[in-house]
Amino acid sequence: MANKTSFLTFSNTTLWLDSASTLSIVELNTSYLLTILASIVVLLLINFGVNTLKKQPSLPASFPLPPGPSPWPILGSIPTLLRNKPRYKWILGLMKEMNTEIACIHLGNVHIIPVTSPELAREFLQKQDAVFASRPRTMATEHLSRGFLTTSVTPWGDQWKKMRSVVTSEMVSHARLEWLLGKRNEEANNLVFYLHNMCSTNSLSGGEVFNLRLLTRQFSGNVIRKMIFNKRYFGKGREDGGPGIEEIEHVDAAFEVLKYIYAFGIQDYLPYLRWLDLDGHENIIRKAMGVVNKYHDPIIEERIRQWSNGSTKNKVPEDLLDVLISLKDKQGKPLLSAEEIKAQAVELIIATVDNPANTVEWAMAEMINQPDILIKATEEIDMVVGKSRWVQESDFPKLNYVKACVREALRLHPVTPFNVPHVSNSDTIVSGYFIPKGSHVLLSRTGLGRNPRIWHKPLNFNPERHLMSKDDGVANVDLTERGLRFISFTIGRRGCVGGALGTAITIMLLARLIQGFEWSAPPGESINLSESANDLFLAKPLFAHAKPRLPLHIYPAE
């Protein structure tokens, strides 16, 4: 009996099998399971293929689809997409090989339309803005928006209109941003307090090497946390003003969501196979959103409880969360559900931390690498602001060179390869090409911003090109690029409603860094401007040496 295993017992009778038999049964069951699984996949693909063929548009005789690779039946170009990573580089490389500024790539039954031409971009988002005003339903955006309850990623419809109205009128309006100015200033002061404190504490020479990726991301996180939750820290915090473990985890999770939010996941083009999670993207998104929600949900739920039980009677809202909870409909009932509030808070966090942090990290790397540019920016701040006070948002209209540096970083070093996709609500014709209903139009941030037809020496960091621009002039440099020669906040119905907030955070971050400190490469090192192989961030976080440059009494004491 030593080599036998009890297999089944029926009415006091036990069936014994030896180990070899048990192994054979396990192998047999595994074989059956794989066969059944494969059969299910094949049946789903057949069903998907039949539905795909039914949905295929009939092309107008005189208007072809944009050029693109010949698709496989049912799958389109998914097999090729799977073999090439990162996937956005394959798409842009394909367009370069085909010498085209617009393409059509079939992924399942979806037509992906990448665009690298500003003229075509304007055709999509200006002339036919109403046609391309929706968003795709993807796995990642479904998790991010708690079932499409938010503004940016929600498809066209009543829910989007409702939330768009709330965000524009109650969260990022000019009056609301003025109301929250003190909270942004508090974080700007904390930034220089932390830097100066670290320089004074850790170095006899008064200087210190900082991780500017960590610094810029945490500043962006601090600002939006203070505006929404009225707090810098989720945990106990740090006396020196730096980020705690909780804040680092929070922002890292937000960037993880951003990485996969529109990552050409297979499940978005073969939805019948989503349950298999072939890319592993859904597991990653679930974990990252779990981290974000871990910090947000208890705060939001407790605040809702306070407002609902009367403990906040006659209370004036102190932050954006209070504003969202206190909104009422025509019947005097809460305008937003708890799920809508939670979803919109997450979306605002994720939409705010990315661009300012990435733009300023790249701008500082480029400027330290070209000291003349850094000197010009410093001299402009000294001339406009002086050395006896800190730069304020009211100074921004006169800081044109600093803004030109930001514009150039946005042009040359965008945070993501493509903008948020626009989905066509109907069949249409763009520049002689047929664009079927349901197509995903992707404006290439790098394709536009580094287009050699539009930009002279496009890979050079040259802020002066924006000062000399005929479109913008030198009177007041604006971060918004209305001509879509590059993408900052986009335009149209689905344009970024938080452009003013993004502008304020980005310029303040760069201006305070430059005003308060002398920056250089770490001793004995140089600045590496290599781009990551898998995304558009710097290949390695930027480490730079900072030394205070203003009178001691100017720096905040706490």
N, C-alpha and C positions, 0 to 999 in steps of 0.2 A: 504493500500500500504506500510505500515511501515515495514512489514515482507517479502516484495517481492523484488526480484532482477531482474533487466533488463538483459535478457540472449541474445536475438538476435533481430535484427531489419531488417525487409524486407519491402521496399517500403512504408515507413511511418507507418508500422504496427509493433508494439513491442510485443514480446512474453515475458510474465512475469512468473517467477517461484518463489515459496516460498523458504525460506532458506533451508528447509529440502530437497527439490527436488534438489537444487543446490549441496548440500553436497553429495547426492546420485550419481549425475552425476559425481562429482569429484572422488568419490570412485570407480565408475564404470570405468572411464577413467584410473585411476591408476591401477585397476585390469587388464584392457586390455593391458596397457603398460607393466606391469610386465610379462604378458603371452607372449606378442610379444617378449620381451627381452629374456625370458627363451627359447623361440622357436629358436631365432637366435643363442643363445649360443649352444643349442643342435645341431642345423644344422652345425654350425662351428666345433663343436667337432667331429661330424660324418664325415665331410669332412676331418678334420685333421687326424682322425683315419684311413680313407681309404688311405690317402697319406702316413701315417706312415707305414701301413702294406705293401704298395708297396715298401717302402724304406728299409724294414727290410732285413738285409744281410742274406744270406744263410751260416750257420756256416760250416766250414770244419769238416768232420766227426771226425777227431782225435784231433782237437784243440777247446776246449770250451772257452766261455767267462770267464773272471775272476769271482770269486764268488761274490754273491750279493743277495739282497732280491728279492723275486718273485714279478715281476711287475704287476700292474693292467693293464687291457686292455686300450690302448690309453694313459692313464695318467701316466703309470709307477708308480714310487714311490712318485709322487707329493702329493697325499693325506697325506702320512706319513710325508713328508717334511714340509707341512703346519702346522702340529701339533707340530713340534719340532723346538724350537728356543733357541739359535742361530743355524742356519742350519748346519754350519760347524762342530759344536760339535756332532750333530746327526750322521753325516757322519763318523767322526773319532771314535765315540763311537760304531757305527755299525761294523767298521773294528776290533776294539778291541774285541767285542763280538765274532766275527767270527774268531779271531786269524789269520788274514791275513794282509799282507803288500801290497796287491793290491786288488781292488774290482771293480765291475761294477754295477752302479746304473742307472736305466733307469728313465729319466725325460722327459716325452713326447716321442719324437722319438730320443732323444739324449742319447748316452752312456757316462756317467760320470765315469772316471777311476782315482780314487784317489790312490796315491802311497806314502808309508812311508819307502821304502827300498832304500838305496843309490845305491845298485847294480842294481835294476830295474830302478832307476832314470838315471843312466849312460847308460843303454840300450836304454832308450827313447831319451836322449839328446846328446849322443855321437855316439853310434853304428847306430842308426836310426834317426839321427838328421834331415835329409832331409825329412823324412816321416812326422815328427811332427813339421813342421816349419810354420804352419799357426796359425791364431787366430780365435776365435769365433766371430760372429756378434751378439752383444748384444745391448740392449736398451741403457745402460749407456755408452758403448764405442762409440756408434753412436753419442751421444750428445757430448761426450768429444772430439772426433776427427772430428767433423763437417762432418760426413758422411764418415769416414775412410780415412782421408787425411794425417795421421801422420805416425809415425814409430812403436811405441811399441804395439799398440792395433789393427793395421790394418792387415787384412788377407793377406796371401801370394799373391803376384802379382806385376804388374809393378809399382803401386803407392807406395807400401811398398819399393820396390827396389830403386825407385827414392828418397824417403825421407830418407831411411837408408843411402844412399850415401851422401846426404846433411848433415845429422846429424854427421856421423862419420868423414867426411872430413872437415866440416866447423864449427861445433859447439863444439865437444868434443875431437878433435884431440889433440895430445900432444902440437903441436905448438900453437893451439888456447888457450889451458888452460894456457900455459906460457904467452901468450898475455894478458890474463885476470887476471893474478896473482895479480896485483896491486889492482884490485877491490875486490878480496877476502881478501887481507890483510887489506884493508880499513874497511871491515866489522868485521874482527877479532879484529882490534884495537877499533872499536866502541863498541864491546861487552864488553871489559874490561873497557873502559871509562865509559860506562853506569853503570856497576856493581860497580865500584869504586866510581863513583859520588853518587849513591844511598846509598852506605855504609857511605860515609862521611857526606852526607846531613841529613840522617834520623836517625842516631844513634850516641849517645854520646860515645859508646864503639867502634865505627868504624866498626860495623858489621850490617848486615841486613838479613831478611828472604826473599827469592825469590821464586816465582813460576817457577820452572825449566821447566815445560811443556811449559808455555808461552815463556820463555826465549829461549829454544832450537828451538821451532817451528819458532819463529820470526827471530832467527839468520839464520836458513836455508832459510827462506823467503827473508831476506835481501840480502843474498849472490846471490841467483838466480835472484832476481829483479835487482840487480846492474849489473849482467852479461848480462841480456837480455835488460833491459830498461835504464840502467845507472842511476838508482835512487833508493834510499832507501824507500822514502815515496811517496805515491800517493797523500796525502794531504799536509798540511803545515808542518807536522813533529813536532818533539819535540827537544828542545834544550838539554835535558839530554841524548839523544841518544836512548830512549826507543821507543816502537812501538806506533803508533797512532791508532785511531779508525778504519781508513781505512785499515791499514795493518793487524790488528787483524781480521777484517771481511774477508779480502782476504784469509788469511791462513786458517781460520776456514772453509771457503767455499771449499777450496782445499781438506781439510781432510774429509769434508762431501761427496765430490765426491768419494774419495778413499774408504770410508766406503761402498758405494753401487755399486762400479764399477763392482765387480763380486760377488754379494750377493745372488746368486741362485734365482734370481727373476723369478716368474712364467711366466712372459711375454716372457722370453727368451726360454722357452721350450714349451709354448703354444702360438705361435706368433699370432694366429688368435684372441686371447683374449687380445692382448696388449692394445687395445683402452679402455678396462675396467680399466686398471691400478689396478689390484686386490691387489697388495702389497702396492700401493701408492709410489713405488720407482721412477716412472717417474716424478711425481710431485716434489719429493725431489731433483732429479737430475736437473730438469729444473731450480728450484730456485737457487740451488748452482752454476750451470753454469752461471746463470744470474748475480750473484754477481761477479764471476771471470771476465766474459766478460765486465761487467760494468766498470771495472778498466783497462782492457787490450785494448779493441777495440778503444777507442778514441786516445790512444797513438799511436797505430799501424797505424790507418787511417791517422793521422796527419803526421806521419813519412813517410808513403808512398807518401802522397801529396808533402812533401818537396823534396823527391828524384825524383819524376816524373816531377815537374815543373821547375827543374833546379836550385833550390836554394841551392842544395848541390853539385853543380859542383866543381870538384876537391877536394871534401870532402873525408877524410879518415874515414872509419867506426870506431865508438867509442864503439860499443857494439854488441851483437849478433843480435839484431833486425836490425841494419844497415847492418850487413853481409847478413842476409836472404833477405832483400829488394834489395841489390845491386847485387845479383847473377844473371848472364845472361846465356841464352842458346846459342847454336851455331849460332843462327841468331842475337844475340845481344839483344834479348828481355828478359824481366824479367823471370827468371827460375820458380819462385813460384808465385802463385796467392795470392791475399789478404787473401782468405779463408785458404789456406795452411799455410801461415805465422801465422795467428791467431791461427789455430788449433795446430801447432807445438809449439808455445810459451806456450799455456796452458798445453800441455802434458809435456813439459820440466819442468814447474813449479811444476806440481803435482807429477812428478816422482822424483823430487829433495827434496821436503820438508819432505817426510815421513820417510825414513830410518834414516838419520842423527839425526833427532829430537827424534824419538822413541828410537833409540839405546843409545843415550847419556843420556836421562832421566832415562832409566832402568839401565845403567852402573853406573850413579851417585848414584841411590838408593841402588844398591847392594854394591857399594864401601863404601858409608857412613855407611851402615849396617855392613860392615866388614872393620874397620879402618886400619887393617894391609895391605890390598890390596891398599887402598888409599895412605898410606904412601909409599909403594913400588913404585907406579906410580909417586908420587911427587919426590921421591929421584932420580928416573931415569931421570926425566926432569931436575932436578937441576944438575945432573952429566953431561948430554949431552949439555944442553943449558946454565946453570948457572942462576944467579939472576940479571944480568945486562942488559939483553935483552929479548925480547919475542920470544917464539918458532916460527919457520918458517917452511914452507913446506919442505925446504931442510934438516931439522932435522929429518923428519919422518923415514928414513931408520934405524936410530939408536934408535928409541923409540919403541923397540920391546915389552916391557911389557905393555905400553899404548895401542899398537895395539892388544896385546893379550886380554886386557880388552874389547876392541871393538869387537873382534871376538867372545868372550864369550857372550857378550850381543846380538850379531846377532844370535848366535846359540840358546840361551836359550829364548830370548824374541824377536822373529820376529815381524815385523809390521803387517803382515796379515797372516791368517791361511794357505793359499795356494799361490803358485806362479801364475803369469799370465798364463791362460790355454794355452796348446799347442793342436792344432787340427790336426788330422791325415789326410793327403792328399790322402791316399789309404788304403785298407785293408792290415793288416800285422800281423805277429806273434811275440809276445814278451814273452820270457821265457815260451813258451809252451801255451800261451793264445792267443786267437784270438782277435785282436783289430780292430773293423770295421772302415771303412772310415767315417770321421766326428766325431769320438770320441773326447771328451774333456779330455785331460790328465792333472791332477792336482797334482803337487808335493806338499806334505804336509810339510810346513815349520816346524811346531811343531813335526810332525811325524818323520821327518828326524833328526832335531836338538835335540830331546828328546828321541830318540830311545835307549832303554836300552841295546839292542844288540850291539850298536856301541859305546855308551858313558858310561863311568863309573860314577855312581851317576849322572845321567843326569840332575836332578833338582837342583844341587848345582852350584853356580857361582864360577868357579875355572879357572882363566886365565892361570895358570901354565900348564894346560892340552895342551894348544896350543904351549907353549914353548918347551914341551917335545915331540911334535908330530913328528913321523918318516917322515911324508910326508912334513912337512914344515921346520923342523929343527929350530935352534935358530939364524941362520945367518940373516934372514930377514923375519919376520912374515908378511904374506900377507892377506888382508881381503877377497880375492877371494877364495872360496872353490871349487877347481876343481874336487874333488872327490865326490861332492854333499852329503857329510855327514851332511851338513846343507846348507841353501841357503842364499847367500849374493847378488851376482849379476848374478847368473846362468851362463850358458855356451852355446855354440853352435850358430847357425844362429840367434836365437832369444834371445841370451844372452843380458844382459844390456850393451849397448855401453857406458854408462856414469859411469862405475866402477871407473875410475880414479878420476872423479869429486866427486862422492859420497864418496870415500875414503878421499879425501882432506878435504871436508867439515866436515866429521865426526871426523877425528883425530884432526883437528884444533880446533873444538868446545870443545872436551873433554880435549885436552892438555891445552888450554888457561884457561879453568875453573880451572883445577887442579894447573897449574903453578901460577896463580895470586891470589888464594884465599884458605883459610882454610875452609873446609866444614864440617858441622855437622848437626845433627837433630835439629830442632827448640828447644829452651829451654823448658824443661819439657815434650817433646814429643819424639816419636820414629818413625822410618821409617816403613811405612806399605808397604809390598811387595806383597800384594794381587793383583791378576789379575782381571780385569774387567769381569763381568759375561757375557757380550755380545761381547767382542772383546779381543785383546791381549795387550791392553794398561794397565798401572797401573790403579787399580780401582779408585784411586783419584790422581789428579795431585800432583807431588812431590814438597813439600815445604821444603827448606833447608836453613840453616843459613850460610852465607858467611862472611869472615873477610879477608881483604887484608893481604898478607904475604910478599910482595916484597917492596923494598925501594920506598918511595913516588914518587921520580922523574921518576921512570920507567913507571908509569901509564900515558896514553895519557891525555893531557890537554883539548882536544876537539875532 
